[in-house]
Amino acid sequence: MTTTPRSIAERKSLPELHVGRIATPQENAIIYSVIKVGMLLASVSDCQEQGISEAKPMVGEQAVLPTVTIRAEAGATLFRLPLQLSSWAVRACALAEQGNKMLPGDVELSDLNGIISADFH
């Protein structure tokens, strides 16, 4: 699957993209060649019923369930992103809609002391 999932179950079936752990902000984590960022909007109650207890409302009363399409040797692959990257996914999609095409491009994903972040390179 390389399109945005249409249901919580479809998103849950995707593999979660590995985020590199770093010990200091100066370290480099994993840099991925990102083709596209997407998101599924779902009610918080539906998320909780499906076992996504950490989902919080971000767009109105809806939770954002982010996804990312990565370019790899075998082609494009769609992954789940951690929910901590929901705000980043919303910003990336908003930038694209405003004409600021950051993707395709390289994105560094890192986990510093449990705080997951994504940065365009």
Contacts in CASP RR format, 6 or more apart in sequence:
PFRMAT RR
TARGET T0000
AUTHOR 0000-0000-0000
METHOD contacts of the structure
MODEL  1
MTTTPRSIAERKSLPELHVGRIATPQENAIIYSVIKVGMLLASVSDCQEQ
GISEAKPMVGEQAVLPTVTIRAEAGATLFRLPLQLSSWAVRACALAEQGN
KMLPGDVELSDLNGIISADFH
1 10 0 8 1.000
1 14 0 8 1.000
1 78 0 8 1.000
2 69 0 8 1.000
2 76 0 8 1.000
2 77 0 8 1.000
2 78 0 8 1.000
3 78 0 8 1.000
4 38 0 8 1.000
4 39 0 8 1.000
4 40 0 8 1.000
4 67 0 8 1.000
4 78 0 8 1.000
5 11 0 8 1.000
5 13 0 8 1.000
5 14 0 8 1.000
5 40 0 8 1.000
5 67 0 8 1.000
5 78 0 8 1.000
6 40 0 8 1.000
7 40 0 8 1.000
8 40 0 8 1.000
8 42 0 8 1.000
8 46 0 8 1.000
8 47 0 8 1.000
8 50 0 8 1.000
8 52 0 8 1.000
8 65 0 8 1.000
9 50 0 8 1.000
10 40 0 8 1.000
11 40 0 8 1.000
11 65 0 8 1.000
11 67 0 8 1.000
11 80 0 8 1.000
12 50 0 8 1.000
12 52 0 8 1.000
12 80 0 8 1.000
14 67 0 8 1.000
14 78 0 8 1.000
14 79 0 8 1.000
14 80 0 8 1.000
15 77 0 8 1.000
15 79 0 8 1.000
15 80 0 8 1.000
16 79 0 8 1.000
16 80 0 8 1.000
16 81 0 8 1.000
16 82 0 8 1.000
17 32 0 8 1.000
17 68 0 8 1.000
17 70 0 8 1.000
17 79 0 8 1.000
17 80 0 8 1.000
17 81 0 8 1.000
17 82 0 8 1.000
17 109 0 8 1.000
18 30 0 8 1.000
19 29 0 8 1.000
19 30 0 8 1.000
19 82 0 8 1.000
19 109 0 8 1.000
19 110 0 8 1.000
19 111 0 8 1.000
19 116 0 8 1.000
20 29 0 8 1.000
20 30 0 8 1.000
20 109 0 8 1.000
20 110 0 8 1.000
20 111 0 8 1.000
21 29 0 8 1.000
21 110 0 8 1.000
21 111 0 8 1.000
21 112 0 8 1.000
22 28 0 8 1.000
22 29 0 8 1.000
22 110 0 8 1.000
22 111 0 8 1.000
22 112 0 8 1.000
23 112 0 8 1.000
24 112 0 8 1.000
25 112 0 8 1.000
27 110 0 8 1.000
28 108 0 8 1.000
29 108 0 8 1.000
29 109 0 8 1.000
29 110 0 8 1.000
29 111 0 8 1.000
30 108 0 8 1.000
30 109 0 8 1.000
30 110 0 8 1.000
31 106 0 8 1.000
31 107 0 8 1.000
31 108 0 8 1.000
31 121 0 8 1.000
32 68 0 8 1.000
32 70 0 8 1.000
32 106 0 8 1.000
32 107 0 8 1.000
32 108 0 8 1.000
32 109 0 8 1.000
33 70 0 8 1.000
33 71 0 8 1.000
33 72 0 8 1.000
33 104 0 8 1.000
33 105 0 8 1.000
33 106 0 8 1.000
34 68 0 8 1.000
34 69 0 8 1.000
34 70 0 8 1.000
34 71 0 8 1.000
34 103 0 8 1.000
34 104 0 8 1.000
34 105 0 8 1.000
34 106 0 8 1.000
34 107 0 8 1.000
35 69 0 8 1.000
35 70 0 8 1.000
35 71 0 8 1.000
35 76 0 8 1.000
35 103 0 8 1.000
35 104 0 8 1.000
35 105 0 8 1.000
36 68 0 8 1.000
36 69 0 8 1.000
36 103 0 8 1.000
36 104 0 8 1.000
37 66 0 8 1.000
37 67 0 8 1.000
37 68 0 8 1.000
37 69 0 8 1.000
37 81 0 8 1.000
37 89 0 8 1.000
37 92 0 8 1.000
37 93 0 8 1.000
37 96 0 8 1.000
37 103 0 8 1.000
38 66 0 8 1.000
38 67 0 8 1.000
38 68 0 8 1.000
38 69 0 8 1.000
38 89 0 8 1.000
38 92 0 8 1.000
38 93 0 8 1.000
39 64 0 8 1.000
39 65 0 8 1.000
39 66 0 8 1.000
39 67 0 8 1.000
39 86 0 8 1.000
39 89 0 8 1.000
39 90 0 8 1.000
39 93 0 8 1.000
40 64 0 8 1.000
40 65 0 8 1.000
40 67 0 8 1.000
41 59 0 8 1.000
41 62 0 8 1.000
41 63 0 8 1.000
41 64 0 8 1.000
41 65 0 8 1.000
42 55 0 8 1.000
42 62 0 8 1.000
42 63 0 8 1.000
42 65 0 8 1.000
43 61 0 8 1.000
43 62 0 8 1.000
43 63 0 8 1.000
44 55 0 8 1.000
44 56 0 8 1.000
44 57 0 8 1.000
44 61 0 8 1.000
44 62 0 8 1.000
44 63 0 8 1.000
47 53 0 8 1.000
47 55 0 8 1.000
47 63 0 8 1.000
47 65 0 8 1.000
48 55 0 8 1.000
52 63 0 8 1.000
52 65 0 8 1.000
52 83 0 8 1.000
54 83 0 8 1.000
55 63 0 8 1.000
55 65 0 8 1.000
55 83 0 8 1.000
56 63 0 8 1.000
56 83 0 8 1.000
57 63 0 8 1.000
58 64 0 8 1.000
58 86 0 8 1.000
58 87 0 8 1.000
58 90 0 8 1.000
59 90 0 8 1.000
63 83 0 8 1.000
63 86 0 8 1.000
64 83 0 8 1.000
64 86 0 8 1.000
64 87 0 8 1.000
64 89 0 8 1.000
64 90 0 8 1.000
65 80 0 8 1.000
65 83 0 8 1.000
65 86 0 8 1.000
66 80 0 8 1.000
66 81 0 8 1.000
66 82 0 8 1.000
66 83 0 8 1.000
66 85 0 8 1.000
66 86 0 8 1.000
66 88 0 8 1.000
66 89 0 8 1.000
67 78 0 8 1.000
67 79 0 8 1.000
67 80 0 8 1.000
67 81 0 8 1.000
67 89 0 8 1.000
68 78 0 8 1.000
68 79 0 8 1.000
68 81 0 8 1.000
68 89 0 8 1.000
68 107 0 8 1.000
69 76 0 8 1.000
69 77 0 8 1.000
69 78 0 8 1.000
69 79 0 8 1.000
70 76 0 8 1.000
70 77 0 8 1.000
70 78 0 8 1.000
70 79 0 8 1.000
71 104 0 8 1.000
81 89 0 8 1.000
81 118 0 8 1.000
82 116 0 8 1.000
84 115 0 8 1.000
84 116 0 8 1.000
85 109 0 8 1.000
85 116 0 8 1.000
85 117 0 8 1.000
85 118 0 8 1.000
88 117 0 8 1.000
88 118 0 8 1.000
92 102 0 8 1.000
92 103 0 8 1.000
95 101 0 8 1.000
95 102 0 8 1.000
96 102 0 8 1.000
96 103 0 8 1.000
102 120 0 8 1.000
105 120 0 8 1.000
105 121 0 8 1.000
106 120 0 8 1.000
106 121 0 8 1.000
107 118 0 8 1.000
107 119 0 8 1.000
107 120 0 8 1.000
107 121 0 8 1.000
108 118 0 8 1.000
108 119 0 8 1.000
108 121 0 8 1.000
109 116 0 8 1.000
109 117 0 8 1.000
109 118 0 8 1.000
110 116 0 8 1.000
110 117 0 8 1.000
110 119 0 8 1.000
END
